[in-house]
Amino acid sequence: MKHIDFGKMITTTREANGEIREVPLPYAPLPSNFHLYLLNDIHEGNAAICDHIIERAVRDIKSKKHARVVFQGDQLETIAITDKRYDIAVHGHQLARFNAQRDSFMRRFDAISDKVLWLLDGNHERKICNIYQPNADIAKMWNTVYANGTLVKAIFDDWKLASWHGAGIINSRAGDSLQRQTNTLIALKRNMRALPVDDCEIVACGHYHQCLCHPPANQLVIVSDGMELKHEYSNPGRMMMNGNSALYRIHEDDRYWMCCGGFLKAYSEDMPSYTEDRGLRATELGYGHIEVKNGKPNVIEVVKLPAIENGKVRG
């Protein structure tokens, strides 16, 4: 896990001797109004990557005056020929080498590389971390922050964001579609709530290839005002720790929980996939978006993008 403090404009680095040292962030302070885009699961090196969706995302981001970007892992496919997941139809092409995947990824996102705040590893990069750390290379060349893992806690002036790659599964096989949706959201929260995110207003992840945004619960509560009952709806709030306003926790029902889609198609014409082999649902393409106004999140959403354009399925 790595902290990034945008108030103090610092983060941390671990020296070769194990010492943790604070270092300045390699970019300018954030404006009070900006758009934060959360991208993940590009899987550069997989033949099922959705090129036109990436191109559209890059155009959307580049068009914003004050846009910032984070990458939440699985930027690269990094599946070697010795990996049981390797499929020659999916991986056996010109991007089989990991450094070629890295370079191709950087070319795709070069137009917004100056907007990147941090890069996480995903489970694909973690699989090879003992021999190669491609995201460390990318962060160095883009002059940004490498998380050295799968979790960042970002501290903004008046709110906090936990950005995690994700792990495990959240799919539900309930018989009813509404129950499946509900169970999937519950599983998403279950997989993330054990993280050290108790003081985060927003918890976001990738990995699951679904576009989900679970807002805080707005619940009816009945309270007493003297001798009179009052019916009110709850609002998200902070619970101070020992009267210290700098230390607080946020109940899990008062947070936003986000799963930020991805850019890899599960089903492609004339191409096998493990999704097809296992009879799993199609992946949802898209990204997370947080609009910040006057230093506070104003719009929190996951943007869904179609794999079909002009009536045709495109790569």
Helices and strands as residue ranges (DSSP letters): E 2-5, E 10-14, E 20-24, E 34-39, H 51-63, E 67-71, H 88-91, H 98-108, G 110-115, E 116-119, H 123-127, H 134-142, E 145-146, E 151-155, E 160-164, H 177-192, E 202-205, E 211-214, E 220-225, E 228-233, E 239-241, E 244-249, G 252-254, E 256-260, H 274-278, E 286-293, E 296-304, E 308-309, E 312-313
